[in-house]
Amino acid sequence: MDAYDKDPAAGQGQVPGPGPDGGAAPEETGATGTGTTGTGANVTGANVTGITGTGATDGSAVGETVAAPPAPVPVPAPEPRTGVAALSPRYQIGAVVALAVVAVAVCAHLGLVFLHVAPSNTLTKQHGAAVDEWVFPEFEQNWKLFAPNPLQQNVSVQVRAEVSTADGGIRTTGWYDLSAEDGRAIAGNPLPSHTRQNELRRAWDFFVATHDSEDRPVGLRGSLSETYLRRIALLRLDRNDAAGPGGVVERVQYRSRTTNVAPPSWSGEKVSGRPTVRELPWWSVAAETGGARTEAAGAAGREGGAA
């Protein structure tokens, strides 16, 4: 109590006055202040934290300093998964299976096409029928363009019909140029159909390759080619309404008109410009038109009963 009475300023955070020799009073060391007020107080020793007051402080503290915490390093966001990796495991398995099936199918297709165009070998002799069944007609490979003597002829295939009319008579139609019809359908069409481009041409090549010079079929493929041509003729004649009202096509006849393509003037090659005509015998189409004949007979009977 005596100490506080002697120095009422002690412990109040006040700075003592000048020393006995007129100099500045020595600075207070080792003091910590938590509520010191005033101006210009210099405190040495420990760091001063939480100093409050109404006056200005110089904010300088001699001694240890606390380093600022390092700034947080931004963590890049993971890139989103794309493609198959973005799918769930179940769908990933399905995608892998689908890709495997497609790869096997493509390899099998390429293998069959290779066997089709390759020279005769053991595999084609044993499995030739299976190869042809897969390749024809959609994937057929025509290599005439790359042959030593490419095709240099224009072949026009024509057909006419013998029709039984509704009154019991028989008439013969004129020649229908089927090749010209296909040409008109293809000209100016950016996406012509496979049928228009190849059906008639391949059917005629099939016939020529399986018949002798007397138009007699060679083997079963020869008979098959005739059936194919008959069906094409009936489809095209029906499209042109060749039979007329109440008429039925009884027989059809094909002919081809082959003309050599003129060589370029610089080649010096000479070819004949005269067309070559090949006329086939008449073919009966009774088997193909049996239903149409029965329907026409029924219609004639109904008309007779009504009369």
matplotlib code that plots the C-alpha trace (Angstrom):
import matplotlib.pyplot as plt

x = [0.0, 2.9, 4.4, 1.2, 0.9, 4.4, 4.0, 0.4, 1.4, 3.0, 1.0, -1.2, 0.8, 2.0, 5.5, 7.7, 9.2, 12.7, 15.5, 17.7, 20.2, 17.6, 17.7, 14.9, 13.7, 14.8, 12.5, 10.5, 11.6, 9.9, 6.5, 3.4, 0.4, -3.1, -4.9, -2.3, -3.5, -1.6, 0.6, 4.2, 4.7, 7.5, 7.5, 10.3, 10.4, 7.5, 5.0, 2.1, -1.2, -4.6, -3.4, -6.4, -6.6, -8.2, -4.9, -2.8, -0.1, 3.0, 2.3, 5.9, 6.9, 10.6, 11.2, 9.8, 7.5, 4.8, 4.9, 1.7, 0.1, 0.9, -1.9, -3.8, -2.7, -5.7, -6.4, -7.4, -10.7, -10.5, -11.3, -14.7, -14.6, -15.7, -16.4, -16.7, -15.0, -18.0, -20.4, -21.2, -19.4, -22.5, -22.7, -19.0, -19.2, -22.1, -20.1, -17.0, -19.2, -20.8, -17.5, -16.2, -19.2, -18.8, -15.1, -15.8, -18.5, -16.2, -13.3, -15.7, -17.1, -13.6, -12.5, -15.5, -15.0, -11.3, -12.2, -14.7, -12.2, -9.2, -8.1, -9.5, -8.1, -9.0, -11.3, -13.2, -13.7, -15.0, -17.0, -17.7, -21.5, -21.4, -19.1, -21.4, -24.5, -23.0, -21.5, -24.3, -25.9, -25.2, -21.4, -20.4, -17.0, -16.8, -13.2, -13.8, -12.6, -9.2, -8.9, -6.3, -9.1, -11.8, -15.4, -15.6, -19.2, -22.6, -25.1, -28.8, -31.2, -34.8, -37.9, -41.3, -44.3, -47.0, -50.3, -53.6, -56.3, -59.6, -61.5, -59.5, -57.1, -53.3, -51.2, -47.5, -46.2, -43.3, -39.8, -39.2, -35.7, -35.1, -31.5, -32.7, -35.3, -32.6, -30.4, -33.1, -33.8, -30.0, -29.3, -29.3, -30.0, -27.2, -28.2, -29.4, -30.7, -28.6, -31.5, -31.5, -27.7, -27.0, -30.1, -30.6, -26.9, -25.9, -28.8, -27.8, -24.1, -25.3, -27.3, -24.4, -21.9, -24.1, -25.3, -23.5, -23.6, -26.9, -28.5, -28.6, -28.2, -25.0, -25.8, -28.3, -27.0, -28.1, -31.7, -31.6, -30.5, -33.4, -35.9, -34.3, -34.6, -38.3, -39.2, -37.4, -39.3, -42.7, -41.9, -40.8, -43.7, -46.2, -44.6, -45.2, -48.7, -47.8, -50.7, -53.4, -56.8, -57.7, -54.6, -52.2, -48.6, -48.1, -44.6, -41.6, -38.7, -35.3, -32.8, -29.6, -28.1, -24.3, -22.4, -18.7, -17.5, -15.6, -11.9, -10.1, -8.8, -5.1, -5.2, -5.4, -7.6, -10.3, -13.5, -16.8, -19.6, -22.4, -24.5, -24.7, -28.1, -28.7, -32.3, -33.3, -36.2, -39.6, -40.0, -43.3, -44.1, -47.2, -45.6, -45.0, -48.4, -50.6, -52.3, -52.9, -54.4, -56.8, -57.9, -58.4, -60.5, -62.6, -63.2, -64.2, -66.7, -68.3, -68.7, -70.3, -72.7, -73.7, -74.5]
y = [0.0, 2.3, 1.6, 2.6, 5.7, 6.8, 6.4, 6.7, 6.5, 3.1, 0.3, 2.7, 2.4, 6.1, 6.9, 8.5, 11.9, 13.0, 11.4, 13.2, 14.4, 15.9, 13.1, 10.9, 8.4, 4.8, 2.7, 0.1, -3.3, -6.6, -5.1, -6.3, -4.1, -5.1, -1.9, 0.8, 4.1, 7.1, 8.2, 7.5, 4.6, 2.3, -1.1, -3.5, -7.2, -9.4, -8.7, -6.5, -7.8, -6.4, -2.9, -0.6, 3.0, 6.2, 7.8, 7.0, 4.3, 4.1, 0.3, -0.5, -3.4, -4.3, -7.9, -11.1, -10.8, -13.3, -14.3, -14.1, -17.5, -18.6, -18.1, -21.3, -22.9, -23.4, -27.0, -27.4, -29.1, -32.5, -32.6, -34.1, -37.6, -38.0, -40.9, -44.4, -43.4, -41.2, -44.1, -46.3, -49.6, -51.5, -49.4, -49.5, -53.3, -53.0, -50.6, -52.9, -55.9, -53.9, -52.8, -56.3, -57.6, -54.8, -55.6, -59.3, -58.6, -56.2, -58.7, -61.5, -59.3, -58.3, -62.0, -63.1, -60.3, -61.2, -64.9, -63.7, -61.7, -64.0, -66.7, -70.1, -71.9, -74.6, -72.4, -71.1, -74.6, -75.8, -72.8, -71.1, -71.3, -69.6, -66.9, -66.2, -66.2, -63.5, -61.3, -61.4, -59.1, -56.2, -56.6, -57.8, -56.7, -55.8, -55.6, -55.0, -51.5, -52.7, -55.6, -55.5, -55.0, -53.0, -53.1, -50.7, -51.4, -50.0, -52.8, -51.9, -54.6, -54.6, -56.7, -57.2, -59.3, -61.4, -60.5, -62.2, -59.5, -59.4, -60.3, -63.5, -62.2, -62.2, -59.1, -58.5, -55.3, -53.2, -53.3, -51.6, -50.3, -51.1, -49.8, -46.4, -46.3, -46.9, -44.3, -41.7, -42.5, -42.1, -39.0, -35.9, -38.0, -37.4, -40.6, -43.2, -46.4, -49.6, -51.3, -48.8, -48.9, -52.6, -54.9, -55.2, -55.0, -57.7, -59.9, -59.7, -60.4, -63.3, -64.7, -64.3, -65.9, -69.0, -69.7, -70.9, -69.3, -71.1, -69.5, -72.8, -72.8, -74.3, -75.9, -74.8, -71.2, -70.9, -71.8, -69.5, -66.6, -67.2, -67.1, -63.9, -62.2, -63.3, -61.7, -58.5, -58.4, -58.8, -56.1, -53.6, -54.5, -54.0, -50.7, -49.6, -51.1, -53.2, -55.7, -53.1, -53.3, -57.0, -58.3, -60.9, -61.3, -64.8, -64.8, -62.4, -62.0, -60.3, -58.9, -56.9, -54.3, -53.9, -51.0, -50.4, -47.3, -45.1, -44.9, -41.6, -40.0, -40.2, -44.0, -45.0, -48.0, -48.9, -50.5, -51.3, -48.9, -51.3, -52.6, -56.3, -57.6, -60.8, -61.9, -64.6, -67.1, -66.5, -67.6, -68.5, -66.7, -68.9, -69.9, -66.3, -65.0, -67.8, -65.6, -62.8, -65.2, -66.6, -63.1, -62.1, -65.2, -64.5, -60.9, -62.0, -64.6, -61.9, -59.6, -62.4, -63.3, -59.7, -59.5]
z = [0.0, 0.8, -2.7, -4.4, -2.2, -3.0, -6.7, -7.7, -11.3, -10.9, -12.5, -14.4, -17.6, -17.5, -18.7, -16.0, -16.4, -17.1, -15.1, -12.5, -15.0, -17.2, -19.8, -20.9, -18.5, -19.2, -21.2, -19.3, -20.2, -19.9, -19.5, -21.2, -21.4, -22.2, -21.6, -22.0, -23.2, -24.3, -27.1, -28.0, -25.6, -26.7, -25.2, -25.7, -24.9, -25.6, -28.4, -27.4, -28.5, -27.8, -26.9, -26.8, -26.3, -27.4, -28.6, -31.5, -31.2, -33.4, -33.9, -33.7, -31.5, -31.1, -30.7, -32.3, -35.3, -36.3, -40.0, -42.0, -42.8, -46.4, -48.9, -49.7, -53.0, -55.3, -56.1, -59.8, -60.4, -61.9, -65.7, -66.5, -68.0, -71.6, -73.9, -72.6, -69.4, -68.5, -68.5, -65.6, -65.3, -66.6, -69.7, -70.2, -70.4, -72.9, -75.0, -75.0, -76.0, -78.8, -80.2, -80.1, -82.0, -84.7, -85.0, -85.5, -88.1, -90.0, -90.0, -91.2, -94.0, -95.2, -95.1, -97.2, -99.7, -100.0, -100.7, -103.3, -105.3, -104.6, -107.1, -106.7, -103.6, -101.1, -99.0, -102.0, -103.3, -100.0, -99.0, -102.3, -101.9, -98.5, -99.8, -102.8, -100.6, -98.4, -101.2, -103.8, -104.7, -102.3, -101.9, -105.4, -106.6, -110.3, -111.4, -115.1, -114.9, -113.8, -116.3, -119.0, -121.5, -119.7, -121.1, -124.1, -125.2, -124.6, -124.1, -124.3, -123.0, -124.4, -123.8, -125.4, -124.4, -125.8, -124.0, -123.9, -124.0, -122.1, -125.2, -125.7, -128.4, -128.4, -129.1, -129.1, -127.6, -128.9, -127.6, -124.2, -123.8, -120.1, -120.2, -121.4, -118.6, -116.1, -117.7, -117.5, -113.9, -113.0, -115.0, -112.8, -109.6, -107.0, -105.1, -107.6, -106.3, -106.4, -108.3, -111.1, -111.5, -111.2, -111.2, -115.0, -115.9, -113.5, -114.5, -118.1, -117.3, -115.2, -118.2, -120.7, -118.4, -117.8, -121.4, -124.5, -128.0, -128.7, -125.6, -123.8, -120.1, -118.6, -115.3, -112.6, -112.6, -116.2, -115.4, -112.4, -114.6, -116.9, -114.0, -112.7, -116.1, -116.5, -113.1, -114.0, -117.3, -115.6, -113.1, -115.8, -118.1, -115.3, -114.5, -118.1, -118.1, -121.1, -120.6, -120.5, -118.8, -118.3, -120.2, -119.0, -120.1, -121.5, -122.8, -122.9, -125.2, -124.6, -127.0, -126.5, -128.8, -128.3, -129.7, -129.5, -127.8, -130.2, -129.3, -128.9, -132.1, -130.9, -130.3, -133.9, -133.0, -135.5, -134.3, -136.0, -135.4, -136.4, -133.5, -132.7, -131.9, -129.8, -129.7, -127.2, -127.7, -126.2, -122.6, -121.0, -117.8, -116.9, -113.6, -112.6, -113.8, -112.6, -110.1, -112.5, -115.1, -112.5, -111.5, -115.1, -115.7, -112.7, -113.8, -117.2, -115.7, -113.5, -116.5, -118.5, -115.7, -115.3, -119.0]

ax = plt.figure().add_subplot(projection="3d")
ax.plot(x, y, z, "-o")
ax.set_aspect("equal")
plt.show()
